[in-house]
């Protein structure tokens, strides 16, 4: 359990995410300056809520497109098929429940 974390010293995941504070039931991570790209559709075993700090992206969620910009938030339910298309350098905070990095859920 990581009750506090600094983005400067927190561990980085294989997809570029920075793992912040984490508990038994929820964890936070930071996506920092993600470059424009289209990500493949996935289904995850965890629920995700997020908040856009800067940049723009499109979230495809179960076939519906959600446009995301600074100040927007979103929810991806567990097991929902989704993908992101980053349109400009994108920084966002996410919380996942249960924690995404535990038991290989992020892979």
Secondary structure, 3 states (H helix, E strand, C coil): CECCCCCCCCCECCCCCEEEEECCCCEEEEEEEECCEECCCECCCCEEEEEEEEEEEEEEECCEEEEECCCCEEEECCCCCEEEEEEEEEEEEEEEECCCCHHHCCC
